[in-house]
Amino acid sequence: MRCARFGLLFSILFLTVPVWAQQAQTMTTPSPAPKDPQAVSVLNQALGAAGGIQAIRAITDYTATGTITYHWSPEVQGNVTVRGLGLDEFRLDASLPTGVRSWAIQEGTTTRKAENGAIWQYPPPYPIPSSDSFPYQPPMFPGSLALPYLQLVRLLSSGQFSLSYKGIVQVNGFPAHDVLAQRVFPGRTQPDRFAEYHVEDIFIDTATLQLVMTRDNVPRHIVHQIRYADHKLVNGVLVPFSIGEEVGEQHTWDLQLGQINFNTGLQDSAFALQ
C-alpha cells in the first residue's frame, strides 16, 4: 500500500528595520479576515451542542487511548495513545505486532518513527536542496485531531481566518453544513503558492450539529479527509470516539478511542520523538 508522506516547505526571512519604521508598522492594524454570519452561526451552534465555548476553551491538553487499524495489505491493528497540547502539538503512538510506530507534530516539524527505530523528519535538521523540497505544511490545527471542536473556537475568535458558508451537502448519506475556513496573511501582496494548503472545509451535521468531517489538501492536490463519528460526552464536552482518515479516496487508518482525559499536564517534551 502506498503511504502518504508529509513534510514542510517554509523559508523565514528576518529583517532588521529602524525603530521609526517599526513604530509606523504598529500604527497600521490589518483588518480582520471576513466571517460570513451564517458560517459563524453554524459553528457557534456546533460548539453549543458540544458543551459550550467556555468548556471547550478550558481544555489545554488531552490524552486518549484505544485501538488503531492501518488499512495496509494485510490490515494491521494495535493499541494506540493519542496526545494533543493546544492546537499545534500532536503525538500518536501505535503498538503494533512489529513494534511501536509513532507520529508527532511540534513547532511546525513533522516526525515519524518506524517500528525499527528509524526516524524521518521534515523539515530535516540540515539544509536540503530546493529540488528535494515539496509544498507540504502540517495541518492547520494538528493538536485538534482527537478533539476537533478545539479548532472551531480558534476559527471564530482569530482575525487570521476567514469563514464562508458553502451550503448543505451529503456526508455519509446525511445532510451537513459545509463551512470553509481559510487562513489569511495580512499585508501579503504576492500570490500565495500554497493557498490550497491554507484552506479547510468543516462539515456539521444539520440534525445533530456534530462535527462529522474535515477536508483539506496535501501535496499534488490530493484531497485529505478526517471523518468523525460515535460522539460521546466526556466531562460535559462532546468527543468523537471513532476517527478515520482518507487520503486521495484511499482509506488509510481508523481510530477507535476507549477513553480520553483532559488537562493532564502535558509538557512540550512529551511530543519530542527520539
Backbone torsions as a table, in degrees:
resi	resn	phi	psi	omega
1	MET	NA	141.8	177.5
2	ARG	-79.6	138.7	178.1
3	CYS	-110.5	134.9	176.6
4	ALA	-74.9	129.8	-179.8
5	ARG	-113.2	138.1	-171.6
6	PHE	-119.4	152.2	175.7
7	GLY	-154.4	-170.1	-175.6
8	LEU	-139.5	129.8	177.7
9	LEU	-115.1	106.9	177.6
10	PHE	-143.3	148.8	173.0
11	SER	-136.5	122.7	-174.4
12	ILE	-111.7	128.4	-177.9
13	LEU	-114.6	122.6	179.2
14	PHE	-100.2	129.4	-179.7
15	LEU	-112.8	139.4	173.2
16	THR	-98.0	120.6	-176.6
17	VAL	-121.1	153.2	178.0
18	PRO	-60.4	158.0	-179.0
19	VAL	-60.2	-39.6	-178.7
20	TRP	-64.0	-34.1	179.1
21	ALA	-68.6	-39.4	178.1
22	GLN	-62.6	-40.8	179.8
23	GLN	-64.7	-37.1	179.2
24	ALA	-65.5	-37.2	-179.5
25	GLN	-66.4	-38.4	-177.4
26	THR	-68.3	-20.1	179.9
27	MET	-77.5	-17.8	-179.7
28	THR	-103.7	107.5	-178.9
29	THR	-97.7	119.2	-179.9
30	PRO	-60.9	144.7	177.2
31	SER	-69.6	141.7	178.5
32	PRO	-65.2	152.0	178.9
33	ALA	-63.0	144.1	-177.6
34	PRO	-68.6	144.8	178.9
35	LYS	-129.2	117.9	178.8
36	ASP	-65.3	126.2	-178.9
37	PRO	-54.2	-36.1	-179.2
38	GLN	-69.7	-38.2	177.0
39	ALA	-65.1	-41.7	178.5
40	VAL	-62.3	-41.9	-179.9
41	SER	-62.4	-43.7	-179.2
42	VAL	-63.1	-45.5	-178.9
43	LEU	-67.2	-37.8	176.8
44	ASN	-64.2	-39.0	177.5
45	GLN	-65.7	-39.4	178.9
46	ALA	-64.3	-41.0	178.3
47	LEU	-66.7	-37.6	177.1
48	GLY	-62.2	-43.3	178.9
49	ALA	-68.6	-23.7	-177.2
50	ALA	-90.1	1.6	177.8
51	GLY	126.6	-13.1	178.1
52	GLY	103.0	149.1	-176.4
53	ILE	-60.0	-44.0	-176.1
54	GLN	-63.8	-42.3	-179.4
55	ALA	-65.6	-39.5	-179.1
56	ILE	-73.8	-40.0	179.2
57	ARG	-62.2	-27.7	-177.6
58	ALA	-72.9	-12.0	-179.3
59	ILE	-84.0	116.4	-179.7
60	THR	-98.7	-26.7	177.6
61	ASP	-156.5	165.0	176.7
62	TYR	-148.0	154.6	172.9
63	THR	-133.5	121.5	-178.3
64	ALA	-122.3	147.7	176.6
65	THR	-129.7	156.7	-179.9
66	GLY	171.5	-143.6	179.3
67	THR	-126.5	155.3	177.2
68	ILE	-131.4	142.0	175.6
69	THR	-122.0	118.5	174.1
70	TYR	-92.1	127.2	-176.6
71	HIS	-88.8	62.7	174.8
72	TRP	-87.4	-168.8	176.0
73	SER	-125.5	97.7	4.7
74	PRO	-83.5	170.1	177.4
75	GLU	-63.9	149.4	179.5
76	VAL	-128.5	135.6	-179.1
77	GLN	-127.4	148.0	177.3
78	GLY	-162.3	179.0	176.1
79	ASN	-82.4	153.1	-174.9
80	VAL	-141.0	146.8	170.6
81	THR	-124.2	129.2	-179.2
82	VAL	-121.1	131.2	-180.0
83	ARG	-127.0	146.0	175.3
84	GLY	-140.7	139.0	177.4
85	LEU	-128.9	115.8	-173.8
86	GLY	62.1	-146.3	178.3
87	LEU	-107.0	-6.3	-170.4
88	ASP	-111.7	-8.3	-178.1
89	GLU	-121.4	136.1	-173.5
90	PHE	-149.3	146.4	174.7
91	ARG	-151.4	138.3	176.2
92	LEU	-130.1	127.9	176.9
93	ASP	-122.4	117.3	-179.3
94	ALA	-110.2	121.1	177.2
95	SER	-89.3	103.1	-176.4
96	LEU	-105.0	167.3	178.8
97	PRO	-56.7	-27.4	-177.8
98	THR	-95.0	-1.4	-179.5
99	GLY	135.6	-166.9	-177.4
100	VAL	-98.9	126.9	175.4
101	ARG	-109.6	127.0	-175.0
102	SER	-124.9	153.6	179.0
103	TRP	-146.0	128.4	-178.4
104	ALA	-140.1	149.1	173.0
105	ILE	-128.9	124.4	-178.4
106	GLN	-151.0	129.9	177.7
107	GLU	51.6	42.3	176.5
108	GLY	77.4	3.5	-180.0
109	THR	-108.0	130.0	177.1
110	THR	-99.6	126.8	-178.8
111	THR	-127.6	135.0	175.5
112	ARG	-126.4	138.9	179.3
113	LYS	-124.0	120.1	-177.2
114	ALA	-79.3	170.4	-179.1
115	GLU	-60.4	-29.5	-179.9
116	ASN	-86.2	4.9	178.0
117	GLY	93.2	-6.6	179.5
118	ALA	-67.4	136.3	-177.2
119	ILE	-114.0	133.0	174.7
120	TRP	-119.2	131.0	-175.6
121	GLN	-136.7	140.0	175.4
122	TYR	-143.9	128.4	-1.8
123	PRO	-71.3	148.0	-179.1
124	PRO	-71.6	163.6	-178.1
125	PRO	-80.2	23.1	179.5
126	TYR	-143.7	157.2	-179.5
127	PRO	-62.8	144.5	178.4
128	ILE	-127.6	146.3	176.6
129	PRO	-67.3	150.2	-178.3
130	SER	-60.1	-26.6	-179.2
131	SER	-67.4	-21.5	-179.1
132	ASP	-95.2	-3.9	-179.4
133	SER	-83.2	154.7	175.1
134	PHE	-145.7	151.8	-167.9
135	PRO	-77.8	66.6	177.2
136	TYR	-118.3	143.7	168.8
137	GLN	-135.0	157.2	179.3
138	PRO	-60.3	162.0	174.9
139	PRO	-53.7	154.4	-178.3
140	MET	-58.9	-35.4	-177.5
141	PHE	-135.2	69.5	-175.3
142	PRO	-60.6	-32.3	-177.1
143	GLY	-68.4	-11.7	-176.5
144	SER	-95.8	11.4	-175.3
145	LEU	-53.7	-48.9	-177.7
146	ALA	-91.2	-5.0	178.3
147	LEU	-141.4	73.3	-169.8
148	PRO	-65.8	-16.9	-179.7
149	TYR	-68.7	-19.3	177.3
150	LEU	-58.5	-39.6	-176.8
151	GLN	-69.4	-28.2	179.8
152	LEU	-63.3	-37.1	178.1
153	VAL	-62.1	-44.4	-179.9
154	ARG	-65.8	-42.7	-178.0
155	LEU	-61.2	-37.1	-178.8
156	LEU	-76.7	-32.9	-172.8
157	SER	-93.3	-22.6	-174.9
158	SER	-91.1	137.6	176.2
159	GLY	-80.1	0.1	-178.5
160	GLN	-90.2	-1.5	-177.7
161	PHE	-126.3	127.3	173.0
162	SER	-89.4	152.7	179.2
163	LEU	-130.4	136.2	176.1
164	SER	-139.7	148.7	-179.1
165	TYR	-98.7	124.5	-174.6
166	LYS	-102.9	-6.0	178.6
167	GLY	113.4	-166.6	-178.5
168	ILE	-107.9	130.8	-179.9
169	VAL	-128.8	172.8	177.8
170	GLN	-96.4	126.8	175.2
171	VAL	-128.5	118.6	-177.7
172	ASN	57.5	31.1	177.3
173	GLY	84.3	5.5	-179.4
174	PHE	-125.0	149.2	179.7
175	PRO	-70.0	140.8	-179.2
176	ALA	-144.3	143.5	173.1
177	HIS	-71.7	136.7	177.0
178	ASP	-108.7	110.5	178.7
179	VAL	-110.5	126.3	-179.0
180	LEU	-98.8	124.2	176.0
181	ALA	-111.1	136.3	-179.4
182	GLN	-137.9	130.9	176.2
183	ARG	-74.4	133.3	-178.7
184	VAL	-116.0	135.8	-179.7
185	PHE	-108.8	99.4	-177.1
186	PRO	-59.2	139.6	176.1
187	GLY	84.7	-7.8	-179.6
188	ARG	-75.2	125.6	-178.6
189	THR	-104.6	-23.2	-180.0
190	GLN	-85.3	149.9	176.2
191	PRO	-57.8	141.0	-179.1
192	ASP	-87.6	108.1	-179.0
193	ARG	-66.3	-20.7	-176.3
194	PHE	-109.4	24.2	-175.5
195	ALA	-55.9	-37.8	-176.8
196	GLU	-66.8	-17.9	178.9
197	TYR	-93.5	2.8	177.9
198	HIS	-110.6	21.7	-176.5
199	VAL	-127.0	141.6	177.3
200	GLU	-144.3	133.1	171.9
201	ASP	-93.4	135.1	178.6
202	ILE	-119.7	127.8	-174.5
203	PHE	-112.2	122.8	-177.5
204	ILE	-115.8	121.8	179.5
205	ASP	-58.1	130.9	-175.2
206	THR	-69.0	-27.7	-177.1
207	ALA	-88.2	-49.0	-175.3
208	THR	-92.2	-17.8	-174.5
209	LEU	63.3	21.5	175.7
210	GLN	-85.5	145.5	175.7
211	LEU	-76.0	117.8	-173.0
212	VAL	-110.1	-16.1	-180.0
213	MET	-166.8	148.9	167.4
214	THR	-124.3	152.0	-179.2
215	ARG	-142.6	131.2	175.0
216	ASP	-144.0	-169.1	-178.7
217	ASN	-119.1	148.4	171.5
218	VAL	-118.5	172.5	-174.4
219	PRO	-48.9	153.2	-177.8
220	ARG	66.3	26.8	172.8
221	HIS	62.6	32.3	-179.1
222	ILE	-88.4	132.2	-179.8
223	VAL	-75.9	133.4	-179.2
224	HIS	-122.3	126.2	-176.6
225	GLN	-128.6	141.8	171.0
226	ILE	-118.7	123.1	179.8
227	ARG	-104.6	140.4	-177.4
228	TYR	-123.1	138.9	178.9
229	ALA	-154.8	-179.0	177.6
230	ASP	53.9	52.9	-179.7
231	HIS	-71.9	135.4	177.9
232	LYS	-137.2	149.7	176.8
233	LEU	-81.3	129.3	175.7
234	VAL	-128.5	114.3	-177.1
235	ASN	52.1	39.2	176.0
236	GLY	82.8	3.8	-179.1
237	VAL	-119.9	136.0	-178.3
238	LEU	-76.9	130.4	-178.8
239	VAL	-129.2	129.8	174.5
240	PRO	-80.1	117.6	-177.1
241	PHE	-87.7	-9.5	176.2
242	SER	-119.2	121.7	-176.0
243	ILE	-134.2	129.5	-179.5
244	GLY	-134.6	146.5	-179.8
245	GLU	-113.5	142.5	173.0
246	GLU	-130.9	133.7	178.1
247	VAL	-126.1	115.5	-179.2
248	GLY	58.3	41.7	-179.7
249	GLU	67.3	12.8	176.8
250	GLN	-105.0	122.8	179.7
251	HIS	-74.4	114.8	-172.6
252	THR	-98.4	-47.1	178.8
253	TRP	-154.9	162.1	175.3
254	ASP	-132.9	135.3	173.6
255	LEU	-108.9	134.4	171.5
256	GLN	-123.3	105.9	-177.2
257	LEU	-77.4	146.7	175.1
258	GLY	-104.5	-35.2	176.9
259	GLN	-158.3	160.0	178.0
260	ILE	-145.2	138.9	179.1
261	ASN	-122.3	140.7	-179.1
262	PHE	-104.3	152.4	172.2
263	ASN	51.0	56.1	-179.6
264	THR	-88.7	0.1	177.8
265	GLY	86.1	28.6	179.6
266	LEU	-62.3	144.3	176.5
267	GLN	-114.4	165.9	179.9
268	ASP	-55.7	-34.0	-176.9
269	SER	-62.0	-21.9	-179.1
270	ALA	-70.4	-12.5	-175.3
271	PHE	-108.5	10.9	178.7
272	ALA	-95.1	119.4	178.0
273	LEU	-91.9	129.6	179.8
274	GLN	-132.5	NA	NA
